[in-house]
Amino acid sequence: MIAGGKKAFAGYLEDKNELFNSSSGGAFTSIAKSVLSENGYVCGAVYSDDFKSVFHVYSNKIDVVKKMRGSKYVQSDKPQGFYDGIRKLIESGELVLFTGVPCEAAALKKYVGKDCNNLVICDLICHGVTSPIVLKEYVEYLESKYSSKIIEFSMRYKNEGLVKPFLRAIFENGKVFCKPFYSTPIGFAFSNIALRPCCYNCIFKGNNRDSDITIGDFWGIDSTYACYNKMGVSLIIANTERGLAITNSLQGFKLYDVDYEFAAKNNPCLSFPVRSNENREKYFDLLHKKGLMYATRKLNKPKTLRECVSKYVPYFIKSFIKSLIIKG
């Protein structure tokens, strides 16, 4: 641990193209590049080739590591022998960076069984993970609707920068689907109705983390803060001296010291699990019996005028109205 407590930072990649293609401020990209520069290996979550599932891999190739970028919000599968493969890399002296949600980080730490100088663990500020069924069914729905296979898929496309993430899919036939993430069935599922049961009682919050670094979105800041960037800002928390050394050595990354208490206050998932949803059982019952789209339509009913506008008014109309208001 760090003498005097955890150290918090805000920051973002200086390369605008890399920042655009990364979640929030691109902290993962910067940390991963630092490890690759020392011929190390990076472990992270990637989509399957058909985008219907998410699984963890490890690699020392930049092209593979780039696929680890971007929040995926779905439970990640661990192929047989995954943790054993990481342990063998560590035992052979290779530098390894592991990234995942806090429970995955704790699982790895327990599997390795000891503190290793060549293992860097980076966990995420975790809201919870959605059932893999949701991703599979939604990809199949989109491909059926557009009569084409998906060739690119993102749940954190920066159509409007940091504030509002978009889900975007590009198809073989050239068509593009792009909507605010939380207006999609996946966004509704992730909001807290389709998380794993243990996510509602997660013990890996606050100081109970087995990681050197914790990263996530930096909520609660705007253009009045020096560390603000409209294309995304990362919150980085150094939990150990090793994590602090890595954070301070990041290249091509604009870094700002921030108050830990302020950062924690504006990122409640850092300290507390999300509340359970009273309709979770009903949602999964409908999901298994009648499918994703039916379950979403049945339970995702707007309760206020604002929610009605958000759900039913097309995005391009809302964007046009917003531009008129800004122009005055």
CORPE-V337599 format. One record per residue. N is the residue number from 1. RES is the residue in one letter. PSI is psi as a letter, one per 30 degrees, with the letter a starting at -180 (* if undefined). BURIAL is 1 if it has 16 or more other C-alpha atoms within 10 Angstrom, else 0. Layout:
# CORPE-V337599
N:RES:PSI:BURIAL / N:RES:PSI:BURIAL
This chain:
# CORPE-V337599
1:M:l:0 / 2:I:k:0 / 3:A:k:0 / 4:G:f:0 / 5:G:l:0 / 6:K:l:1 / 7:K:k:1 / 8:A:k:1 / 9:F:l:1 / 10:A:l:1 / 11:G:l:1 / 12:Y:l:1 / 13:L:k:1 / 14:E:f:0 / 15:D:j:0 / 16:K:e:0 / 17:N:e:0 / 18:E:e:1 / 19:L:e:1 / 20:F:e:1 / 21:N:g:1 / 22:S:l:1 / 23:S:k:1 / 24:S:b:1 / 25:G:g:1 / 26:G:g:1 / 27:A:e:1 / 28:F:e:1 / 29:T:e:1 / 30:S:e:1 / 31:I:e:1 / 32:A:e:1 / 33:K:e:1 / 34:S:e:1 / 35:V:e:1 / 36:L:e:1 / 37:S:f:0 / 38:E:g:0 / 39:N:g:0 / 40:G:a:1 / 41:Y:k:1 / 42:V:k:1 / 43:C:k:1 / 44:G:l:1 / 45:A:k:1 / 46:V:l:1 / 47:Y:l:1 / 48:S:l:0 / 49:D:f:0 / 50:D:g:0 / 51:F:g:1 / 52:K:f:1 / 53:S:l:1 / 54:V:k:1 / 55:F:l:1 / 56:H:k:1 / 57:V:l:1 / 58:Y:k:1 / 59:S:l:1 / 60:N:g:1 / 61:K:k:0 / 62:I:e:0 / 63:D:e:0 / 64:V:e:1 / 65:V:e:1 / 66:K:e:1 / 67:K:f:0 / 68:M:f:1 / 69:R:l:1 / 70:G:k:1 / 71:S:k:1 / 72:K:f:1 / 73:Y:g:1 / 74:V:k:1 / 75:Q:k:1 / 76:S:k:1 / 77:D:k:0 / 78:K:j:0 / 79:P:l:0 / 80:Q:k:0 / 81:G:g:0 / 82:F:e:0 / 83:Y:e:1 / 84:D:e:0 / 85:G:e:0 / 86:I:e:1 / 87:R:e:1 / 88:K:e:0 / 89:L:e:1 / 90:I:e:1 / 91:E:f:0 / 92:S:g:0 / 93:G:g:0 / 94:E:k:1 / 95:L:k:1 / 96:V:k:1 / 97:L:k:1 / 98:F:k:1 / 99:T:k:1 / 100:G:a:1 / 101:V:l:1 / 102:P:e:1 / 103:C:e:1 / 104:E:e:1 / 105:A:e:1 / 106:A:e:1 / 107:A:e:0 / 108:L:e:1 / 109:K:e:1 / 110:K:e:0 / 111:Y:e:0 / 112:V:e:1 / 113:G:g:0 / 114:K:l:0 / 115:D:k:0 / 116:C:k:0 / 117:N:f:0 / 118:N:g:1 / 119:L:k:1 / 120:V:k:1 / 121:I:k:1 / 122:C:j:1 / 123:D:l:1 / 124:L:l:1 / 125:I:j:1 / 126:C:k:1 / 127:H:f:1 / 128:G:l:1 / 129:V:k:1 / 130:T:l:1 / 131:S:k:1 / 132:P:f:1 / 133:I:e:1 / 134:V:e:1 / 135:L:e:1 / 136:K:e:1 / 137:E:e:1 / 138:Y:e:1 / 139:V:e:1 / 140:E:e:1 / 141:Y:e:0 / 142:L:e:1 / 143:E:e:1 / 144:S:e:0 / 145:K:e:0 / 146:Y:g:1 / 147:S:h:0 / 148:S:l:1 / 149:K:k:1 / 150:I:k:1 / 151:I:f:0 / 152:E:k:0 / 153:F:k:1 / 154:S:k:1 / 155:M:f:1 / 156:R:h:1 / 157:Y:k:1 / 158:K:i:1 / 159:N:e:1 / 160:E:g:0 / 161:G:b:1 / 162:L:e:1 / 163:V:e:0 / 164:K:j:0 / 165:P:k:1 / 166:F:k:1 / 167:L:k:1 / 168:R:k:1 / 169:A:k:1 / 170:I:k:1 / 171:F:l:1 / 172:E:e:0 / 173:N:g:0 / 174:G:f:0 / 175:K:l:0 / 176:V:k:0 / 177:F:k:0 / 178:C:j:1 / 179:K:l:1 / 180:P:k:1 / 181:F:e:1 / 182:Y:f:1 / 183:S:f:1 / 184:T:l:1 / 185:P:e:1 / 186:I:e:1 / 187:G:e:1 / 188:F:e:1 / 189:A:e:1 / 190:F:f:1 / 191:S:e:1 / 192:N:g:1 / 193:I:f:1 / 194:A:h:1 / 195:L:l:1 / 196:R:k:1 / 197:P:e:0 / 198:C:f:0 / 199:C:f:1 / 200:Y:f:1 / 201:N:h:0 / 202:C:k:1 / 203:I:f:1 / 204:F:i:1 / 205:K:l:1 / 206:G:b:0 / 207:N:f:0 / 208:N:i:0 / 209:R:k:1 / 210:D:h:1 / 211:S:l:1 / 212:D:e:1 / 213:I:k:1 / 214:T:k:1 / 215:I:l:1 / 216:G:a:1 / 217:D:k:1 / 218:F:j:1 / 219:W:l:1 / 220:G:g:0 / 221:I:l:0 / 222:D:a:0 / 223:S:f:0 / 224:T:f:0 / 225:Y:k:0 / 226:A:f:0 / 227:C:g:1 / 228:Y:k:1 / 229:N:k:1 / 230:K:f:0 / 231:M:g:1 / 232:G:k:1 / 233:V:k:1 / 234:S:k:1 / 235:L:k:1 / 236:I:k:1 / 237:I:j:1 / 238:A:j:1 / 239:N:f:1 / 240:T:l:1 / 241:E:e:1 / 242:R:e:1 / 243:G:e:1 / 244:L:e:1 / 245:A:e:0 / 246:I:e:1 / 247:T:e:1 / 248:N:f:0 / 249:S:g:0 / 250:L:k:1 / 251:Q:k:0 / 252:G:g:0 / 253:F:k:1 / 254:K:j:1 / 255:L:k:1 / 256:Y:k:0 / 257:D:k:0 / 258:V:l:1 / 259:D:k:0 / 260:Y:e:1 / 261:E:e:0 / 262:F:e:0 / 263:A:e:1 / 264:A:e:1 / 265:K:e:0 / 266:N:f:0 / 267:N:i:1 / 268:P:f:1 / 269:C:f:1 / 270:L:e:1 / 271:S:f:1 / 272:F:k:1 / 273:P:l:1 / 274:V:l:1 / 275:R:k:0 / 276:S:l:1 / 277:N:k:0 / 278:E:f:0 / 279:N:g:0 / 280:R:e:1 / 281:E:e:0 / 282:K:e:0 / 283:Y:e:1 / 284:F:e:1 / 285:D:e:0 / 286:L:e:1 / 287:L:e:1 / 288:H:e:0 / 289:K:e:0 / 290:K:f:0 / 291:G:l:1 / 292:L:e:1 / 293:M:e:1 / 294:Y:e:0 / 295:A:e:1 / 296:T:e:1 / 297:R:e:0 / 298:K:e:0 / 299:L:f:0 / 300:N:i:0 / 301:K:k:0 / 302:P:k:0 / 303:K:f:0 / 304:T:l:0 / 305:L:e:0 / 306:R:e:0 / 307:E:e:0 / 308:C:e:0 / 309:V:e:0 / 310:S:e:1 / 311:K:e:1 / 312:Y:f:0 / 313:V:k:0 / 314:P:k:0 / 315:Y:e:0 / 316:F:f:0 / 317:I:e:0 / 318:K:e:0 / 319:S:e:0 / 320:F:e:0 / 321:I:e:0 / 322:K:e:0 / 323:S:e:0 / 324:L:e:0 / 325:I:e:0 / 326:I:e:0 / 327:K:f:0 / 328:G:*:0
